[in-house]
Amino acid sequence: MNTQKILLTTSLIILPILLCVIFAHSFVRKEIVNDISLNPETKSTNLAELVKEDSNEISKSSAIQSNSNQTISPTLELDDLITSFEEEIVEESEEQLNFTIELMKLENYKKSGGTMWASEKWMKDLDYYKSLKTTELAEECFSRPIYSFEVTIFDKPRLGFERLKMFHNGFQVLFQRNDMWKGILHTYENLSSKLNLESNLSTIVRASGSLHALRALYGFQEFKEQVKGREEIFLSANIRVLKKFAWYLENYDPKKLGTDGSPGFFCEPCSVAQVALMLTKQVDPQRYNSIESEIKSVRWPEEQNVQDLKEFIKLVLDDLEGVDPIEGSETRDNGADNN
Amino acid sequence: MNARKIFITRMLQMLIFVCGVSCVAKAATYSWGDYNTNCNCKTAIVGTLTSADYDQSQAAQDAAWEDFKAAYEGLVDSDRLGNRTYIYNCHALAYTVFCKWLNGDQRTQFHGYSSWCWEAVSNGEIKSSNYHSCFVNNWGKCGPQFYCKNNQYVYGASMPTQQYIRH
């Protein structure tokens, strides 16, 4: 009897303590969840939502991984590209503030005599660049790989564009020209002409890298404004470049390049294809809608395979067959005539 | 009456036992260490869909790196340039692997961010959390994409492709 009383009393004491512990445990957890939502970036988010998001990624991931290692999508950036071209990007005030601070730092750096890319050794006066025709100016600007580096190394290419404007006299002039679009069209032709069998690896890497980086221009306000209404011309230019890549892939000599088989590029034609698809959406939305899912469903294994690349380019070119209104009125550049 | 007391006692004992087991299980799931550091870091399964990469051959990477060094004189291999976040593809181009943060070492800048953060650590695990303190003194990146800590994966060495296990 005594034992039972002791047990009863002990139980009555321990139970509230345990309840307190459990309550405190939940409270601490709740506090942590609240801690996340205090930040404006995640104000509308809670842990449950984040977990849910994560779960979506899990199912996506599982779906991909169930088919061996099919992990690469050559059109992964396509939707972002379309958004950046079609919509005006409004940045959060905090982001805008950070950007302004970055610009101020750069301006101070320039005022104190700072230069970039060792430009003091090769850059000419502003007047020289002003004196050039736009096509010549573009040729001079893209003669160095600076553009492709600057728009590649930042999360937001915008910062790269600002740095080019501020520290490169040539780009400063080019970006202010009303016919900048002519310079960029010329750049497509000029760079793709370097994808020929006589070019060494360095030239191929540089030319394809710059062609790849031209994609960033379609989110650059000054350029976007000039492309609007001229989408067909740029679509045509991108299709021509894509054909040139296809031609090069069929004809290059890996031994001569010294790459053990690879052509010196891989993602670069994918970027050109994405621009072509984005412009197709502007020029012929119905066509785009009919091909979108097929092209977006392409997946590759992680290890690069030139055959995959060839097939993807072929798929895009086949799907875009006839969409280019300029194509019929011009001599087709299948690449061979540039060699 | 005795039977009633015994019944209540037994019920309370069972309740205590259940609560005890529950607490132990809970403690195993969320370690106290996590609360102490306010850091619920975990290894996560993540979307491994990635964009196509640059040519990964040694020769092509070397060519790109030579151009990059020429453009940004004075860089050394351990420097980082730019703040680029890489989509989960740690093959990465040579010059992006050897990059330099413009504002210097930004490790502490992970304080103040609470968006979802990722870190691909050298053993191939992906750490994810929205507790920024998980990434203090570690390279990591907050945002929808990965920052690959890929110094170990230069020149086309493969990132692990195994299914990541989520705790």
Boltz contact constraints between the chains, C-beta under 6 A:
constraints:
  - contact:
      token1: [A, 4]
      token2: [B, 5]
      max_distance: 6.0
  - contact:
      token1: [A, 4]
      token2: [B, 9]
      max_distance: 6.0
  - contact:
      token1: [A, 7]
      token2: [B, 9]
      max_distance: 6.0
  - contact:
      token1: [A, 8]
      token2: [B, 9]
      max_distance: 6.0
  - contact:
      token1: [A, 11]
      token2: [B, 12]
      max_distance: 6.0
  - contact:
      token1: [A, 14]
      token2: [B, 16]
      max_distance: 6.0
  - contact:
      token1: [A, 18]
      token2: [B, 19]
      max_distance: 6.0
  - contact:
      token1: [A, 36]
      token2: [B, 114]
      max_distance: 6.0
  - contact:
      token1: [A, 36]
      token2: [B, 130]
      max_distance: 6.0
  - contact:
      token1: [A, 39]
      token2: [B, 114]
      max_distance: 6.0
  - contact:
      token1: [A, 41]
      token2: [B, 114]
      max_distance: 6.0
  - contact:
      token1: [A, 41]
      token2: [B, 115]
      max_distance: 6.0
  - contact:
      token1: [A, 42]
      token2: [B, 114]
      max_distance: 6.0
  - contact:
      token1: [A, 57]
      token2: [B, 46]
      max_distance: 6.0
  - contact:
      token1: [A, 57]
      token2: [B, 47]
      max_distance: 6.0
  - contact:
      token1: [A, 58]
      token2: [B, 45]
      max_distance: 6.0
  - contact:
      token1: [A, 60]
      token2: [B, 47]
      max_distance: 6.0
  - contact:
      token1: [A, 61]
      token2: [B, 45]
      max_distance: 6.0
  - contact:
      token1: [A, 61]
      token2: [B, 47]
      max_distance: 6.0
  - contact:
      token1: [A, 61]
      token2: [B, 48]
      max_distance: 6.0
  - contact:
      token1: [A, 64]
      token2: [B, 49]
      max_distance: 6.0
  - contact:
      token1: [A, 65]
      token2: [B, 163]
      max_distance: 6.0
  - contact:
      token1: [A, 69]
      token2: [B, 161]
      max_distance: 6.0
  - contact:
      token1: [A, 71]
      token2: [B, 48]
      max_distance: 6.0
  - contact:
      token1: [A, 71]
      token2: [B, 50]
      max_distance: 6.0
  - contact:
      token1: [A, 72]
      token2: [B, 50]
      max_distance: 6.0
  - contact:
      token1: [A, 72]
      token2: [B, 52]
      max_distance: 6.0
  - contact:
      token1: [A, 73]
      token2: [B, 49]
      max_distance: 6.0
  - contact:
      token1: [A, 74]
      token2: [B, 52]
      max_distance: 6.0
  - contact:
      token1: [A, 76]
      token2: [B, 51]
      max_distance: 6.0
  - contact:
      token1: [A, 117]
      token2: [B, 71]
      max_distance: 6.0
  - contact:
      token1: [A, 118]
      token2: [B, 73]
      max_distance: 6.0
  - contact:
      token1: [A, 145]
      token2: [B, 67]
      max_distance: 6.0
  - contact:
      token1: [A, 146]
      token2: [B, 71]
      max_distance: 6.0
  - contact:
      token1: [A, 149]
      token2: [B, 71]
      max_distance: 6.0
  - contact:
      token1: [A, 153]
      token2: [B, 81]
      max_distance: 6.0
  - contact:
      token1: [A, 153]
      token2: [B, 82]
      max_distance: 6.0
  - contact:
      token1: [A, 153]
      token2: [B, 84]
      max_distance: 6.0
  - contact:
      token1: [A, 154]
      token2: [B, 82]
      max_distance: 6.0
  - contact:
      token1: [A, 154]
      token2: [B, 83]
      max_distance: 6.0
  - contact:
      token1: [A, 154]
      token2: [B, 84]
      max_distance: 6.0
  - contact:
      token1: [A, 155]
      token2: [B, 83]
      max_distance: 6.0
  - contact:
      token1: [A, 155]
      token2: [B, 84]
      max_distance: 6.0
  - contact:
      token1: [A, 155]
      token2: [B, 85]
      max_distance: 6.0
  - contact:
      token1: [A, 201]
      token2: [B, 59]
      max_distance: 6.0
  - contact:
      token1: [A, 201]
      token2: [B, 63]
      max_distance: 6.0
  - contact:
      token1: [A, 202]
      token2: [B, 63]
      max_distance: 6.0
  - contact:
      token1: [A, 205]
      token2: [B, 60]
      max_distance: 6.0
  - contact:
      token1: [A, 205]
      token2: [B, 63]
      max_distance: 6.0
  - contact:
      token1: [A, 205]
      token2: [B, 64]
      max_distance: 6.0
  - contact:
      token1: [A, 258]
      token2: [B, 59]
      max_distance: 6.0
  - contact:
      token1: [A, 259]
      token2: [B, 57]
      max_distance: 6.0
  - contact:
      token1: [A, 259]
      token2: [B, 59]
      max_distance: 6.0
  - contact:
      token1: [A, 259]
      token2: [B, 60]
      max_distance: 6.0
  - contact:
      token1: [A, 260]
      token2: [B, 57]
      max_distance: 6.0
  - contact:
      token1: [A, 262]
      token2: [B, 55]
      max_distance: 6.0
  - contact:
      token1: [A, 262]
      token2: [B, 57]
      max_distance: 6.0
  - contact:
      token1: [A, 264]
      token2: [B, 55]
      max_distance: 6.0
  - contact:
      token1: [A, 264]
      token2: [B, 60]
      max_distance: 6.0
  - contact:
      token1: [A, 265]
      token2: [B, 55]
      max_distance: 6.0
  - contact:
      token1: [A, 266]
      token2: [B, 52]
      max_distance: 6.0
  - contact:
      token1: [A, 266]
      token2: [B, 55]
      max_distance: 6.0
  - contact:
      token1: [A, 267]
      token2: [B, 52]
      max_distance: 6.0
  - contact:
      token1: [A, 267]
      token2: [B, 53]
      max_distance: 6.0
  - contact:
      token1: [A, 267]
      token2: [B, 54]
      max_distance: 6.0
  - contact:
      token1: [A, 270]
      token2: [B, 52]
      max_distance: 6.0
  - contact:
      token1: [A, 304]
      token2: [B, 56]
      max_distance: 6.0
